[in-house]
């Protein structure tokens, strides 16, 4: 496999494109705004003005866009990915989206002889940049195995989760874990600040003990420095937690911590903070 089409060259996607090129793949990209991708074009990616032109004749198509409606838009329609891809093409949606939508893409793709996988990622901007993403894959196992060289160009912890939609379900579990953990980090730092503690000292004191976590390591120092720049947008985390809540309720689960953290984030989004990073949850406590 050599030729890969990539749609969604944003904060995460841009680094993923670069790592695929470093691994020797030829990258063909489509973006709504060409000015935002001129850097990767200069580095060797070939740009197309339409999705149809971008995906036609390629061996694999990777997407990582923002919201379920964006996934619907790029996959369906007369000039969408499913209609424009050649029989046998691998379609890999790495967006965090609805498991039912992933199942729909799988079923519609199968009708056209396409090989469809849902493969959301976790690891954020740093993981994408360093090529150490965790990749959670759903679909047919033989397709997962065939695409391992592609996945290995972008990540280091790559696991098959089950049939179509299972990659998304695994990502929902991941986001539920993050919601509770990051909420705890923010509450602890809010408490420490209220009691007059030096927050840098506090973080260094607890990070190697039972309270240590990736969320503390990644976001604790940023919160202390009031660095709210996004490695992952707050508005996208709201979207993810909303999907997780819907899926949980469909299974008769009532996840109260998830529900509370989602409500806090929605309040911040309504206040216009949606383009900040996840760590802006601390603003709820301020």
C-alpha positions as CSV (number, residue, x, y, z in Angstrom):
1,X,0.0,0.0,0.0
2,X,1.4,3.4,-1.0
3,X,-1.4,5.9,-1.9
4,X,-3.4,7.3,1.0
5,X,-6.1,10.0,0.8
6,X,-6.5,12.0,4.0
7,X,-9.4,14.3,4.9
8,X,-9.4,16.4,8.0
9,X,-6.0,18.0,8.3
10,X,-6.5,19.8,11.6
11,X,-4.7,19.9,14.9
12,X,-4.4,16.1,15.0
13,X,-4.6,15.3,11.3
14,X,-1.7,17.5,10.3
15,X,0.8,15.5,12.5
16,X,-0.7,12.2,11.3
17,X,-0.2,13.2,7.7
18,X,3.4,14.1,8.4
19,X,4.1,10.8,10.2
20,X,2.5,8.9,7.3
21,X,4.8,10.7,4.8
22,X,7.8,10.0,7.0
23,X,6.9,6.3,6.9
24,X,7.0,6.4,3.1
25,X,3.3,6.8,2.1
26,X,2.2,9.2,-0.6
27,X,-0.4,11.5,0.9
28,X,-3.3,13.1,-1.0
29,X,-5.2,15.6,1.0
30,X,-8.5,17.6,0.9
31,X,-9.3,20.5,3.3
32,X,-12.0,23.1,3.2
33,X,-9.4,25.9,3.6
34,X,-6.2,25.3,1.5
35,X,-4.4,28.1,3.4
36,X,-4.5,26.1,6.6
37,X,-2.6,23.2,5.0
38,X,0.0,25.0,2.8
39,X,2.7,23.8,5.2
40,X,2.0,20.1,4.6
41,X,1.6,20.7,0.9
42,X,5.1,22.3,0.9
43,X,6.3,19.2,2.7
44,X,5.0,16.9,0.0
45,X,1.3,16.2,0.4
46,X,-0.7,16.6,-2.8
47,X,-3.8,18.8,-2.5
48,X,-7.2,18.4,-4.2
49,X,-10.1,20.8,-4.6
50,X,-12.7,18.1,-4.0
51,X,-13.2,14.9,-2.0
52,X,-14.1,13.0,-5.1
53,X,-10.7,13.9,-6.8
54,X,-8.8,13.2,-3.6
55,X,-10.1,9.7,-2.9
56,X,-10.5,8.4,-6.5
57,X,-7.9,5.7,-7.2
58,X,-6.4,5.6,-3.7
59,X,-5.7,2.4,-1.8
60,X,-6.9,3.8,1.5
61,X,-8.9,6.9,2.8
62,X,-8.4,8.2,6.3
63,X,-10.8,10.8,7.8
64,X,-10.5,12.7,11.1
65,X,-13.0,15.5,11.1
66,X,-14.9,17.3,13.9
67,X,-18.4,16.2,14.5
68,X,-20.8,13.4,13.4
69,X,-22.4,15.8,10.9
70,X,-19.0,16.3,9.3
71,X,-18.5,12.6,9.1
72,X,-21.9,12.3,7.4
73,X,-21.0,15.1,5.0
74,X,-17.7,13.6,3.8
75,X,-18.9,10.0,3.5
76,X,-22.3,10.3,1.9
77,X,-23.7,12.0,-1.1
78,X,-23.0,11.8,-4.9
79,X,-19.4,13.0,-4.5
80,X,-18.8,11.7,-1.0
81,X,-16.1,9.1,0.0
82,X,-18.3,6.0,-0.4
83,X,-19.6,7.0,-3.9
84,X,-16.1,8.1,-5.1
85,X,-13.9,5.4,-3.8
86,X,-12.8,2.4,-5.9
87,X,-13.9,-1.1,-5.0
88,X,-11.6,-2.7,-2.5
89,X,-10.4,0.6,-1.0
90,X,-9.9,0.8,2.8
91,X,-12.0,3.5,4.5
92,X,-10.7,4.4,8.0
93,X,-12.6,6.9,10.0
94,X,-10.5,8.1,12.9
95,X,-13.0,10.7,14.0
96,X,-14.5,10.2,17.4
97,X,-18.1,9.8,16.4
98,X,-21.3,7.9,17.1
99,X,-20.9,4.1,17.0
100,X,-24.2,3.8,15.1
101,X,-22.8,6.1,12.4
102,X,-19.7,3.9,12.2
103,X,-22.0,0.9,11.7
104,X,-23.9,2.8,9.0
105,X,-20.7,3.6,7.1
106,X,-19.6,0.0,7.4
107,X,-22.8,-1.4,6.0
108,X,-23.1,1.1,3.2
109,X,-19.4,0.7,2.3
110,X,-19.7,-3.1,2.2
111,X,-22.5,-2.8,-0.4
112,X,-19.9,-1.1,-2.7
113,X,-17.1,-3.6,-1.9
114,X,-15.3,-1.2,0.4
115,X,-13.3,-2.2,3.5
116,X,-14.5,-0.1,6.4
117,X,-12.9,0.5,9.8
118,X,-13.7,2.8,12.7
119,X,-10.4,3.7,14.4
120,X,-10.6,6.7,16.8
121,X,-7.5,7.7,18.6
122,X,-6.4,9.0,21.9
123,X,-3.2,10.7,22.9
124,X,-4.0,14.3,21.8
125,X,-1.8,16.7,19.9
126,X,1.4,15.5,21.5
127,X,0.6,11.8,20.7
128,X,-0.2,12.7,17.1
129,X,3.0,14.8,16.8
130,X,5.2,12.1,18.3
131,X,3.5,9.2,16.5
132,X,2.5,7.5,19.7
133,X,-1.2,7.6,19.5
134,X,-3.4,4.8,20.9
135,X,-5.6,3.6,18.1
136,X,-8.9,1.8,18.9
137,X,-10.0,-0.3,15.9
138,X,-13.4,-1.7,15.0
139,X,-14.4,-3.6,11.8
140,X,-13.3,-6.8,10.2
141,X,-10.2,-8.3,11.8
142,X,-8.5,-9.1,8.5
143,X,-8.7,-5.5,7.5
144,X,-7.3,-4.4,10.8
145,X,-4.3,-6.7,10.3
146,X,-3.8,-5.6,6.7
147,X,-3.6,-2.0,7.8
148,X,-1.1,-2.4,10.6
149,X,1.7,-0.7,8.7
150,X,-0.5,2.4,8.3
151,X,-1.6,2.4,11.9
152,X,2.0,1.9,13.1
153,X,3.1,5.0,11.2
154,X,0.8,7.0,13.5
155,X,0.6,5.1,16.8
156,X,2.3,2.6,19.1
157,X,-0.7,1.2,21.1
158,X,-2.9,-0.3,18.4
159,X,-5.7,-2.7,19.4
160,X,-8.6,-4.5,17.7
161,X,-11.8,-3.9,19.7
162,X,-14.3,-6.0,17.7
163,X,-16.8,-5.5,14.9
164,X,-18.0,-2.2,13.3
165,X,-18.6,0.5,15.9
166,X,-16.5,-1.2,18.6
167,X,-13.6,1.2,18.1
168,X,-16.0,4.0,18.9
169,X,-17.4,2.3,22.0
170,X,-13.8,1.9,23.3
171,X,-13.2,5.6,22.7
172,X,-16.4,6.4,24.6
173,X,-15.0,4.4,27.6
174,X,-11.8,6.4,27.2
175,X,-13.6,9.7,27.3
176,X,-15.6,8.7,30.3
177,X,-12.3,7.9,32.2
178,X,-10.9,11.3,31.2
179,X,-14.0,13.2,32.3
180,X,-13.8,11.9,35.8
181,X,-10.0,12.1,36.1
182,X,-9.6,15.6,34.7
183,X,-12.5,16.8,36.9
184,X,-10.6,15.4,39.9
185,X,-7.5,17.2,38.9
186,X,-9.3,20.5,38.6
187,X,-11.1,20.1,41.9
188,X,-7.8,19.3,43.7
189,X,-6.0,22.3,42.2
190,X,-8.9,24.6,43.1
191,X,-8.8,23.3,46.6
192,X,-5.0,23.7,46.8
193,X,-5.2,27.3,45.5
194,X,-8.0,28.1,48.0
195,X,-5.8,26.8,50.9
196,X,-2.7,28.8,49.8
197,X,-0.6,25.9,48.6
198,X,2.1,26.3,45.9
199,X,0.5,24.4,43.1
200,X,3.7,23.4,41.3
201,X,5.0,21.9,44.5
202,X,1.7,20.2,45.0
203,X,1.7,18.6,41.6
204,X,5.3,17.5,41.9
205,X,4.5,16.0,45.3
206,X,1.6,13.8,44.2
207,X,2.3,13.0,40.6
208,X,4.3,9.8,41.4
209,X,1.9,8.5,44.0
210,X,-1.6,7.1,43.8
211,X,-3.1,10.4,42.6
212,X,-0.8,10.5,39.5
213,X,-2.3,10.3,36.1
214,X,-1.8,11.3,32.5
215,X,-4.4,14.0,33.0
216,X,-2.4,15.5,35.9
217,X,0.9,15.2,34.0
218,X,-0.5,16.8,30.8
219,X,-2.9,19.4,32.1
220,X,-1.8,20.2,35.7
221,X,1.2,22.4,34.7
222,X,-0.9,24.1,32.0
223,X,-3.7,24.9,34.5
224,X,-1.1,26.4,36.9
225,X,0.4,28.5,34.0
226,X,-3.1,29.5,32.8
227,X,-2.3,28.0,29.4
228,X,-5.7,27.2,27.9
229,X,-4.4,26.5,24.3
230,X,-6.1,23.5,22.8
231,X,-4.4,20.2,22.2
232,X,-8.0,19.0,21.9
233,X,-10.9,21.5,21.8
234,X,-13.3,21.8,24.7
235,X,-16.2,21.8,22.2
236,X,-15.1,18.5,20.8
237,X,-14.9,16.9,24.3
238,X,-18.5,18.1,24.9
239,X,-19.5,16.3,21.7
240,X,-17.7,13.1,22.8
241,X,-19.2,13.1,26.3
242,X,-22.6,13.8,24.8
243,X,-22.3,10.7,22.6
244,X,-21.1,8.6,25.5
245,X,-24.0,9.8,27.7
246,X,-26.5,8.8,24.9
247,X,-24.9,5.4,24.4
248,X,-24.8,4.7,28.2
249,X,-28.5,5.6,28.5
250,X,-29.4,3.3,25.6
251,X,-27.8,0.5,27.7
252,X,-29.7,1.5,30.8
253,X,-26.6,2.9,32.5
254,X,-26.8,6.1,34.5
255,X,-23.2,7.5,34.7
256,X,-23.6,10.4,37.2
257,X,-20.0,11.6,37.1
258,X,-20.1,11.8,33.3
259,X,-23.4,13.6,33.5
260,X,-22.1,16.2,36.0
261,X,-18.8,16.8,34.1
262,X,-20.7,17.2,30.8
263,X,-23.0,19.8,32.4
264,X,-20.0,21.8,33.7
265,X,-18.3,21.7,30.2
266,X,-21.6,22.7,28.5
267,X,-21.8,25.8,30.8
268,X,-18.3,26.8,29.7
269,X,-19.1,26.2,26.1
270,X,-22.2,28.5,26.4
271,X,-19.8,31.1,27.9
272,X,-17.8,31.1,24.7
273,X,-14.9,28.9,25.7
274,X,-15.4,26.1,23.3
275,X,-12.2,26.8,21.3
276,X,-10.1,26.4,24.4
277,X,-8.5,23.1,25.5
278,X,-9.9,20.5,27.8
279,X,-8.0,22.0,30.7
280,X,-10.3,25.0,30.6
281,X,-12.6,23.0,32.9
282,X,-10.7,24.8,35.7
283,X,-12.6,27.9,34.7
284,X,-15.7,26.3,36.1
285,X,-14.1,26.4,39.6
286,X,-12.9,30.0,39.2
